[in-house]
């Protein structure tokens, strides 16, 4: 799993630093600085939290599978006669 951060999109809210200080910092202007692109196993939950908490969408995870779609039963046939 790898992180990506876009300082041009960053709003400087600092939520990423609060969620995962081992992975993110902020520069003098308050914009995101990525400290580690490769996410260690023990930081994965915090990395996911940081992505979820980012109000501007400036950070993203690569190589993380999308969650499965909920089972709505739409692909099942109704019971026969």
Rosetta constraint file for C-alpha pairs under 8 A:
AtomPair CA 1 CA 38 HARMONIC 6.18 0.50
AtomPair CA 1 CA 39 HARMONIC 5.77 0.50
AtomPair CA 1 CA 61 HARMONIC 6.70 0.50
AtomPair CA 1 CA 62 HARMONIC 5.83 0.50
AtomPair CA 1 CA 63 HARMONIC 4.90 0.50
AtomPair CA 1 CA 64 HARMONIC 5.95 0.50
AtomPair CA 2 CA 37 HARMONIC 5.21 0.50
AtomPair CA 2 CA 38 HARMONIC 4.63 0.50
AtomPair CA 2 CA 39 HARMONIC 5.78 0.50
AtomPair CA 2 CA 61 HARMONIC 5.65 0.50
AtomPair CA 2 CA 62 HARMONIC 5.07 0.50
AtomPair CA 2 CA 63 HARMONIC 6.45 0.50
AtomPair CA 3 CA 34 HARMONIC 7.96 0.50
AtomPair CA 3 CA 36 HARMONIC 7.56 0.50
AtomPair CA 3 CA 37 HARMONIC 4.75 0.50
AtomPair CA 3 CA 38 HARMONIC 6.46 0.50
AtomPair CA 3 CA 39 HARMONIC 6.93 0.50
AtomPair CA 3 CA 47 HARMONIC 7.99 0.50
AtomPair CA 3 CA 59 HARMONIC 7.05 0.50
AtomPair CA 3 CA 60 HARMONIC 5.78 0.50
AtomPair CA 3 CA 61 HARMONIC 4.64 0.50
AtomPair CA 3 CA 62 HARMONIC 6.13 0.50
AtomPair CA 4 CA 34 HARMONIC 7.56 0.50
AtomPair CA 4 CA 37 HARMONIC 6.62 0.50
AtomPair CA 4 CA 59 HARMONIC 5.56 0.50
AtomPair CA 4 CA 60 HARMONIC 5.25 0.50
AtomPair CA 4 CA 61 HARMONIC 6.26 0.50
AtomPair CA 4 CA 62 HARMONIC 7.37 0.50
AtomPair CA 5 CA 32 HARMONIC 6.96 0.50
AtomPair CA 5 CA 33 HARMONIC 7.36 0.50
AtomPair CA 5 CA 34 HARMONIC 6.35 0.50
AtomPair CA 5 CA 58 HARMONIC 5.59 0.50
AtomPair CA 5 CA 59 HARMONIC 4.34 0.50
AtomPair CA 5 CA 60 HARMONIC 6.54 0.50
AtomPair CA 6 CA 10 HARMONIC 6.37 0.50
AtomPair CA 6 CA 32 HARMONIC 7.44 0.50
AtomPair CA 6 CA 58 HARMONIC 5.05 0.50
AtomPair CA 6 CA 59 HARMONIC 6.37 0.50
AtomPair CA 7 CA 31 HARMONIC 5.75 0.50
AtomPair CA 7 CA 32 HARMONIC 5.59 0.50
AtomPair CA 7 CA 33 HARMONIC 7.41 0.50
AtomPair CA 7 CA 58 HARMONIC 6.80 0.50
AtomPair CA 8 CA 58 HARMONIC 7.86 0.50
AtomPair CA 9 CA 56 HARMONIC 6.47 0.50
AtomPair CA 9 CA 57 HARMONIC 7.23 0.50
AtomPair CA 9 CA 58 HARMONIC 5.16 0.50
AtomPair CA 10 CA 31 HARMONIC 5.87 0.50
AtomPair CA 10 CA 32 HARMONIC 6.37 0.50
AtomPair CA 10 CA 56 HARMONIC 5.97 0.50
AtomPair CA 10 CA 57 HARMONIC 7.46 0.50
AtomPair CA 10 CA 58 HARMONIC 5.07 0.50
AtomPair CA 11 CA 31 HARMONIC 6.90 0.50
AtomPair CA 11 CA 55 HARMONIC 7.49 0.50
AtomPair CA 11 CA 56 HARMONIC 6.04 0.50
AtomPair CA 12 CA 26 HARMONIC 7.67 0.50
AtomPair CA 12 CA 29 HARMONIC 7.78 0.50
AtomPair CA 12 CA 30 HARMONIC 4.90 0.50
AtomPair CA 12 CA 31 HARMONIC 4.81 0.50
AtomPair CA 12 CA 32 HARMONIC 6.74 0.50
AtomPair CA 13 CA 30 HARMONIC 7.72 0.50
AtomPair CA 13 CA 54 HARMONIC 7.65 0.50
AtomPair CA 13 CA 55 HARMONIC 7.45 0.50
AtomPair CA 14 CA 18 HARMONIC 6.47 0.50
AtomPair CA 14 CA 26 HARMONIC 7.21 0.50
AtomPair CA 14 CA 30 HARMONIC 7.42 0.50
AtomPair CA 14 CA 31 HARMONIC 7.92 0.50
AtomPair CA 14 CA 32 HARMONIC 7.50 0.50
AtomPair CA 15 CA 19 HARMONIC 6.12 0.50
AtomPair CA 15 CA 50 HARMONIC 6.49 0.50
AtomPair CA 15 CA 53 HARMONIC 6.03 0.50
AtomPair CA 15 CA 54 HARMONIC 5.99 0.50
AtomPair CA 16 CA 20 HARMONIC 5.88 0.50
AtomPair CA 16 CA 21 HARMONIC 7.31 0.50
AtomPair CA 16 CA 24 HARMONIC 6.23 0.50
AtomPair CA 16 CA 25 HARMONIC 7.92 0.50
AtomPair CA 16 CA 32 HARMONIC 7.93 0.50
AtomPair CA 16 CA 49 HARMONIC 7.92 0.50
AtomPair CA 16 CA 50 HARMONIC 4.46 0.50
AtomPair CA 16 CA 51 HARMONIC 7.14 0.50
AtomPair CA 16 CA 53 HARMONIC 6.96 0.50
AtomPair CA 16 CA 54 HARMONIC 6.38 0.50
AtomPair CA 17 CA 21 HARMONIC 4.55 0.50
AtomPair CA 17 CA 22 HARMONIC 7.90 0.50
AtomPair CA 17 CA 23 HARMONIC 7.47 0.50
AtomPair CA 17 CA 24 HARMONIC 5.09 0.50
AtomPair CA 17 CA 25 HARMONIC 5.59 0.50
AtomPair CA 17 CA 26 HARMONIC 7.48 0.50
AtomPair CA 17 CA 50 HARMONIC 7.68 0.50
AtomPair CA 18 CA 50 HARMONIC 7.97 0.50
AtomPair CA 19 CA 46 HARMONIC 5.72 0.50
AtomPair CA 19 CA 47 HARMONIC 7.34 0.50
AtomPair CA 19 CA 49 HARMONIC 6.27 0.50
AtomPair CA 19 CA 50 HARMONIC 5.27 0.50
AtomPair CA 20 CA 24 HARMONIC 6.29 0.50
AtomPair CA 20 CA 43 HARMONIC 7.46 0.50
AtomPair CA 20 CA 46 HARMONIC 5.32 0.50
AtomPair CA 20 CA 47 HARMONIC 6.16 0.50
AtomPair CA 20 CA 50 HARMONIC 6.48 0.50
AtomPair CA 21 CA 25 HARMONIC 6.55 0.50
AtomPair CA 22 CA 35 HARMONIC 7.08 0.50
AtomPair CA 22 CA 36 HARMONIC 7.76 0.50
AtomPair CA 23 CA 34 HARMONIC 6.18 0.50
AtomPair CA 23 CA 35 HARMONIC 4.93 0.50
AtomPair CA 23 CA 36 HARMONIC 5.21 0.50
AtomPair CA 23 CA 37 HARMONIC 7.65 0.50
AtomPair CA 23 CA 39 HARMONIC 7.67 0.50
AtomPair CA 23 CA 47 HARMONIC 7.57 0.50
AtomPair CA 24 CA 32 HARMONIC 6.73 0.50
AtomPair CA 24 CA 33 HARMONIC 5.67 0.50
AtomPair CA 24 CA 34 HARMONIC 4.86 0.50
AtomPair CA 24 CA 35 HARMONIC 5.24 0.50
AtomPair CA 24 CA 36 HARMONIC 7.44 0.50
AtomPair CA 25 CA 32 HARMONIC 5.94 0.50
AtomPair CA 25 CA 33 HARMONIC 4.92 0.50
AtomPair CA 25 CA 34 HARMONIC 6.47 0.50
AtomPair CA 25 CA 35 HARMONIC 6.75 0.50
AtomPair CA 26 CA 30 HARMONIC 4.93 0.50
AtomPair CA 26 CA 31 HARMONIC 5.03 0.50
AtomPair CA 26 CA 32 HARMONIC 4.67 0.50
AtomPair CA 26 CA 33 HARMONIC 5.21 0.50
AtomPair CA 27 CA 31 HARMONIC 5.40 0.50
AtomPair CA 27 CA 32 HARMONIC 6.57 0.50
AtomPair CA 27 CA 33 HARMONIC 6.33 0.50
AtomPair CA 39 CA 43 HARMONIC 6.20 0.50
AtomPair CA 39 CA 44 HARMONIC 6.20 0.50
AtomPair CA 39 CA 47 HARMONIC 7.42 0.50
AtomPair CA 40 CA 44 HARMONIC 6.54 0.50
AtomPair CA 43 CA 47 HARMONIC 6.09 0.50
AtomPair CA 44 CA 48 HARMONIC 6.22 0.50
AtomPair CA 45 CA 49 HARMONIC 6.26 0.50
AtomPair CA 46 CA 50 HARMONIC 6.13 0.50
AtomPair CA 47 CA 51 HARMONIC 6.35 0.50
AtomPair CA 47 CA 61 HARMONIC 7.99 0.50
AtomPair CA 48 CA 52 HARMONIC 6.23 0.50
AtomPair CA 48 CA 61 HARMONIC 7.70 0.50
AtomPair CA 49 CA 53 HARMONIC 6.01 0.50
AtomPair CA 50 CA 54 HARMONIC 6.09 0.50
AtomPair CA 50 CA 59 HARMONIC 7.87 0.50
AtomPair CA 51 CA 57 HARMONIC 7.28 0.50
AtomPair CA 51 CA 59 HARMONIC 5.73 0.50
AtomPair CA 51 CA 60 HARMONIC 5.88 0.50
AtomPair CA 51 CA 61 HARMONIC 7.37 0.50
AtomPair CA 54 CA 58 HARMONIC 6.75 0.50
AtomPair CA 54 CA 59 HARMONIC 6.96 0.50
